[in-house]
Amino acid sequence: MPQPIPYLSFDGDCAEAMRFYAAVLGGTLGMMNVGQSPMSDQCPSEERERIMHARLALADGSSLYGGDCMGGMAYQGQHGVSLTLNFDSVAEAERVFNALGEGGEVTMPFADTFWAKKFGMVKDRFGTHWIVNGELLELSLS
């Protein structure tokens, strides 16, 4: 079965954002800018440092992808989706929540909830919306 992979779009700060996510979440980061791509000579020189594709391979086998929108394309920011991170420990969840919140906006403080020991929501400084859960609790879903 295919695994859905979030693909985040940025407006010139993809490299900075993906390096930040790698520092916070761990994993292995690979990036290709437009100047390194086979279509480099077809793009304006001012576009060549923009990231064509980035992949953060996380330790659990999941990935986070990203790229910069190309010049001339209207960038609308990231909206409509939040990325959820579930941690086995409240301490690790809180560490990540706090790191993602640096320079961003906490939209729901990290606190107790009925589906996890702790939960919070944050929009990071790059505009990505995150939901962070620490120690999920057993729920009866029907």
N, C-alpha and C positions, 0 to 999 in steps of 0.2 A: 504494500500500500504506500502511496506517496506520502511524504512528510511535508506538511506546509512549512514554508520558510519565509519569515518576514523579510521584506525588501524595503528598506528605508530610503527615502529620497531627501537630498540635501541641496543647498544652493551655494556650493563652493566650500563648505566646511566638512565634507564627508570624511576626509582623512583625519582631521582633528577629532571628530565624533567617534569614528571607529577605533582610533587609538585610545580614546577615553573609555569606551566600552570594553576593550581588551584589558585595560588596566583594572577596571572595576570587576569584570566578570571572569577574567582569565581567558585562556584559549590561545589559538594561533591565528594571527591576522595576516591575510594576503591582500594586496591591492594592486590594481593596474590603473594608471592614469591614461588620459586620452593620448598623450604623447608616446606612450609605450604600446599603443594598440596598432593593429594593421591599418586602421583608418586615420592615423595621425596626419598624414599629408593632405587629407581632405578636410581638416578642421582648422579654424583660425588659430594662430599661435597663442592668443590669449586664453584659449580653451584647453590647452595641452596639459596643464597641471590639474585640471578637474578630474575627479575619480570616475572612471568608466564603470568599474566593478570592484567591490570590496567584499571579502568573505571572512567572517570571524567564526572559526570552527571551535565550538565549546567542548569541554571535557566529556560531557554526557553524550556526544555524538550529534547534537543539534547545531544549527548554524544561524547566524544573523548576517544578512546581506545588506549592502547599501551602495549608493552611487550618487553623484551630483547630477542634477538636471543640466542639460546642455543649454548653452546660451541661445537666446531667442525663444526659449520655452518659458511660459509663465509658471513661476514657482508659487504654489498655493500653500506651502507649508505642510506639515504632517497633521492629519486630522482624521477622525472617524475610527481609529483603531488604537488600542492600548496593548502593549506587550506585557504578559503576565509572567512573573518569576516566582516559582514555588521553592522554598528552601526547607530543609529538614531541621534547621535550627533557627530560633528567633534571633540569636546573636548575629548569624550570617545575614539573615534577611534585613536586620536593622542596619548593619554595616553597608550593605548594597543600597538600601533605601536612602541612607544619609549621603552616600557618595553620589548617587544619581541626582539628589536634590541640591547639591552644591551649585549655586549660580542659576538654579531653576526655580520652580514653583511647586510647593507642596499643595496638592489639591485635596488630599485627605490625610490627616496626620496618622502616623504609625501608632496604632492602638489595638486593643482587644476587639475581637469580632466573633461571630458564632461559627464561622467556617474555618477559622485558623486562630492560633493563639495570638498572633499579631498580623496586622494588615495595614497597608498604606498605599496612597497613590501620589505620583509625582510627575510633573512635566519637566524634563531635564532642560539644560541650557541650549540644547540643539532642537528642542521642540518635540522630542519623542515622549509619548505618554506611557508610563509604567505602572503596573499593579504589582505590588510586592507582598507575598504571603510568607509568613514564618510558621512552620509546623501546622500543616493542614489538619483539621479535625474530622472525625468520621461523621458523615452526614447521611441521612436516609433520603435518597432522591427517588421520586417515583414519576 
